[in-house]
Amino acid sequence: MADALKARALRLLSGREHSRAELARKLGSEGNRDELDALLDRLESLDLLSDARFAESYVRSRQTRMGNRRLRLELKQKGVPDHLIDAALEEATDSDDAVRAREVWEKKFGRQPVDAREWAKQARFLQGRGFAADVIHKILKDRDDEPA
């Protein structure tokens, strides 16, 4: 049983990084709790499993599409500790939320809303991507093409 558990864990880790909690959840039905904890400890000691590396990879792969709030929430749901989430967000984000939100908004909509209904639709989209309300208001209020 332990060999099958180890083989499955290595197969999962060969595809992509996993958090400890995520891997434990995927392997939970295949072995007893003590075997699973021992295997996860061994994988961590061999540096094959790392919550920090998982968090960095996760943020890097999604930072162009999502805001910090959503990235934080998703990492927390995957069992990554807060201090590792903070470090990953600080290290990996190459621009601030406002810049990323504007890029996401321009790719999706590209023009300012013409009425309240369209404004609400665009705001909901950005909110769903994890951008803060103040960033959303700034983007939907700013009109770079209008003269001062």
Stockholm file with secondary structure:
# STOCKHOLM 1.0

chainA/1-148         MADALKARALRLLSGREHSRAELARKLGSEGNRDELDALLDRLESLDLLSDARFAESYVRSRQTRMGNRRLRLELKQKGVPDHLIDAALEEATDSDDAVRAREVWEKKFGRQPVDAREWAKQARFLQGRGFAADVIHKILKDRDDEPA
#=GR chainA/1-148 SS CHHHHHHHHHHHHHHSCCCHHHHHHHHTTTSCHHHHHHHHHHHHHTTSCCHHHHHHHHHHHHTTTSCHHHHHHHHHHTTCCHHHHHHHHHHHCCSCHHHHHHHHHHHHTCSCCSSHHHHHHHHHHHHHTTCCHHHHHHHHHCCTTSCC
#=GC SS_cons         CHHHHHHHHHHHHHHSCCCHHHHHHHHTTTSCHHHHHHHHHHHHHTTSCCHHHHHHHHHHHHTTTSCHHHHHHHHHHTTCCHHHHHHHHHHHCCSCHHHHHHHHHHHHTCSCCSSHHHHHHHHHHHHHTTCCHHHHHHHHHCCTTSCC
//
